[in-house]
Amino acid sequence: AVGPVRAELGVRPRLLAGLHIADPAGGILLHPYDDRGMDAAGDPARLGELYHRFTAYLLDHDRARMDAWFGIR
């Protein structure tokens, strides 16, 4: 969905394309999909660091799957 980022964030100039933020050296790729969140992909160790650092911001509907992935019970 190309529209949500440019329409909902209220940032100007508006983005007229999909957005991915890559940090090859850090082993992470982010895809902000709207003003409520983003998906993260990359090196499992790096994702684990982000999971623990930003756990308060994670969506509840994915929490059980993320907890299982990172070995949290």
N, C-alpha and C positions, 0 to 999 in steps of 0.2 A: 504494500500500500504506500504509494508515493505521497499522497496528500496529507496524512495526519501530522507528520513532523512540521511541515511548513505551515499548516493551518492552525495547529493547536499551540505551538510554542510561542507565537506572537513575536518572533524574532525577525528583524528586518536587516538586510534583504531576505526575502523568503526563499527557501530551498525548493527548487523545482525538480528534484530527483530524489531517489532513495539515498540514504546516508549510511556509510559504514566507517568506523574509526578504527584504524589499524595501528598497532604498535608491534612491529615485527621483532624488535629487540626484546621487548617485554613478553612476547608470545601471547598476545591477546587481540581479539577482534570484537568490537562492540557494534551493535545495531540498534540505535535508538528508534523506536517505532512510534512513539508519541510522547506527550508530556508526562505520562505515567510510568514510563519504564523503558528498558532496553534489554536485549539479549546479549549475553557474553559467550564467546567461544575461544578456545585456545588451550594452552598448556595446562594440564590438570593441576599441577602444583600452583601455578599462578591463579587459576580459578579458585582454588581452595583459599588462598590468601584473600582474594576479593570477597569470597563468601563470608569469611569470618569478620573481615573489616566492615562490611556493609550489610551484615545480617539483618539489622533493623529495617532496612529498606526493601527487603525481598518480599515478593507477593506470597500470601498464604496459600493460594491455590497450587503453587509449585513447591511448597515447603517440604512435603513428605518425600518427593522425588529428589530434591536437592540434599536433604538430610541423609537419605540412603546413599546417594552418590559420594558424599563426603564423610560417610561413616559416623554420622551423628545419630544418636538414638533418643 
